[in-house]
Amino acid sequence: MSKLYKPTTASRRHMTGYDFSNLSKVKPLKSKTKGFRRSVGRGNTGLITVRHKGGGVKRLFREIDFHQTKLNIPGKVFSLEYDPNRTARIARIHYADGAQAYILAPEGLSVGDTIVMSDKVPLKPANRAKLKNIPQGTEVYNIELFPGKGGEVVRSAGSKAVVMSKDAGYVQVQMPSSELRKFPEDAMASIGRLSNQEHSSIVIGKAGRSRHLGIRPTVRGSVMNPVDHPHGGGEGKQGIGLPYPKTPWGKHALGVKTRNKKKRSAKFIVRRRKK
């Protein structure tokens, strides 16, 4: 359930926020946190490589265990916490051997629950197992692309993939985008659907809140000068004067596939996503 604000100003009227009432009132685990400097859209040469990034509130980085290598060692959920660096919530786990770690928290996980990682596990939220041992139709997240490399896909708020079928050492999984993709049967995946499903329906409400998130303004090309954008120039409000829209660098902007056709991972895609 999203949080609603009193309409004290015009921008507040439709603004929505997160409900933090189900999170634990604890400080972040000090051994798993550190300060860091964000790249804010700049590459290793110091030039802007991704536009519209910069500023934002200072954040503390939480080290998330995407590998979860504690095989057959049960862990207890100590707390559910907010992470400013990702959209899903995180859970602090205390393992039976004394270790502590942060993992991505799925829907339905509560403080005091016990989780386990093994080849085969009960179908409970946050348990982690090999894809070949997870029944068809099960919702999963934080899936490994290669066994032992750690979870790399399906990690954002509210997302889930579905185990579809198994054949010849691979498991077919339907991704959140509707793409059907093959994964090695020994790749690990966590059971459940990620938390904070309301993330996609949050209304930012005003420009200042975007700036707090580190998002800078996006300026239309048609209001720029010709030197800055192919759409720029002209007197008053004028069309772009081109047969198709272009990026600032003169490339096709709409309706053109940019994925490399010779990409090695293409052989694992059984069916492309539906538009």
Buried (B, 14 or more C-beta within 10 A) or exposed (E): EEEEBEEEEEBEEEBBBBEEEEBBEEEBBEEBBEEEEBEEBBEEEEEEEEEEBBEBEEEEBBEBBBBBEBEEEBBBBBBBBBBEEBBBBBBBBBBEEEEBBBBBBBBEBEBEBEBBBBEEBEEBBBBBBBBBBBEEEBBBBBBBBEEEEBBEBBBBBBBBBBBBEBEEEBBBBBBBEEBBBBBBBBBBBBBBBBBBBBBEEBBBBBEEBBBEEBBBEEEEBBEBEEEEBBBBBEEEEEEBEEEEBBBBEEEEBEEEEEEEEEEEEEEBBBEBEEE
